[in-house]
Amino acid sequence: MRGIICMALFAGAAAFVPCLSTMSTPGDPVATSARRDIKSKGVPFVVPMAVATIAALSLRQRRSTAKTSRKAEEVVMGQIDPETGKPNYVNPFEERIDFEKDLPPGTQKDPSGKKFHPYTGPVYKKVPVVEGLQFPLDPNLYYPPLEPPEPGVKWGDGRAQDGNWYMDIEDEKVQYWQGVGKRKTACAIVRIVKGNGQFIVNGKDAIQYFNNYPIWWLKACEPLAALSQKNKFDIIAKSFGGGVSGQAGAIRLALARAMQEYNFNWRPLMKKARFLTRDWRMVEPKKTGQPKARKKTPYHKR
């Protein structure tokens, strides 16, 4: 038994020495220290040290090959072609209304939506990216996905890789659309899914949450009701801050923004009805030294 162990030790030492010469560079400190230990401490020390040294060298070799194989793709700057007038990037948030094709000739189309300015930053595969990054990203520094989304796909706000929102309902992956709204000091986050007209606010039925007051309930779901879509979607709202009336106004704005995410062609109608306008009316704050916002202490000459 001892003879077999000694033969294995000598075989390991004999195999370890050429490994050092093939896997290391001439000035490698790991290989140099390993050779020094072989001469000073002998064969019994070599085998466990050989395993650790070979593992370290192979890990270093894999990292170096990974760095060399990860070639940086070309990143260009965003610009508009002067001949064609088209940009070399795609902005998914720059949406446009699909006008009807049967409009009379010469009809003036009113512009709707935000005005987007030309982008002049870095562009990778027609996608605007952050300056200073090289793609694909280094897996040792970043979590996947290591590539930007496809051109024309929205990103951020918890979206999936395909640019849509998904939630699990009874172990089923369901797509939803969401929006955020504010009114007075209240805030609301609304998600809409395809359904039959259910309206849930903070885990309760909307009629119960709004204290059976129909004006608040109708105000909250007014955008869907105005477009005759109330019974085609389920509304899941979360509201906080302010009072019930302010929360109803916040849900109304958030619902309109979620509907705009679903169908951007609804924007002109909702914009005309002021469903997409943030209501900035708030209670005027109290003044220092005075009892209320406008009420003053009576003036006495003496």
Stockholm file with secondary structure:
# STOCKHOLM 1.0

chainA/1-302         MRGIICMALFAGAAAFVPCLSTMSTPGDPVATSARRDIKSKGVPFVVPMAVATIAALSLRQRRSTAKTSRKAEEVVMGQIDPETGKPNYVNPFEERIDFEKDLPPGTQKDPSGKKFHPYTGPVYKKVPVVEGLQFPLDPNLYYPPLEPPEPGVKWGDGRAQDGNWYMDIEDEKVQYWQGVGKRKTACAIVRIVKGNGQFIVNGKDAIQYFNNYPIWWLKACEPLAALSQKNKFDIIAKSFGGGVSGQAGAIRLALARAMQEYNFNWRPLMKKARFLTRDWRMVEPKKTGQPKARKKTPYHKR
#=GR chainA/1-302 SS CHHHHHHHHHHHHHHHHHHHHHHSCTTCHHHHHHHHHHHHHCSTTHHHHHHHHHHHHHHHHHHHHHHHHSCCCCCEECCBCTTTCCBSSCCTTCCCCCCCTTCCTTCCCCCCSCCCCCCCSEEETTEECCTTCCSSCCTTTSCSCCSCCCTTCCCCTTCCTTSCEEEESSSCEEEEEEEEEEETTEEEEEEEEESSCCEEETTEEHHHHTTTCHHHHHHHTHHHHHTTCGGGEEEEEEEESSCHHHHHHHHHHHHHHHHHHHCGGGHHHHHHTTTTSCCCCCCCCCCTTSSSSSCCCCCCCC
#=GC SS_cons         CHHHHHHHHHHHHHHHHHHHHHHSCTTCHHHHHHHHHHHHHCSTTHHHHHHHHHHHHHHHHHHHHHHHHSCCCCCEECCBCTTTCCBSSCCTTCCCCCCCTTCCTTCCCCCCSCCCCCCCSEEETTEECCTTCCSSCCTTTSCSCCSCCCTTCCCCTTCCTTSCEEEESSSCEEEEEEEEEEETTEEEEEEEEESSCCEEETTEEHHHHTTTCHHHHHHHTHHHHHTTCGGGEEEEEEEESSCHHHHHHHHHHHHHHHHHHHCGGGHHHHHHTTTTSCCCCCCCCCCTTSSSSSCCCCCCCC
//
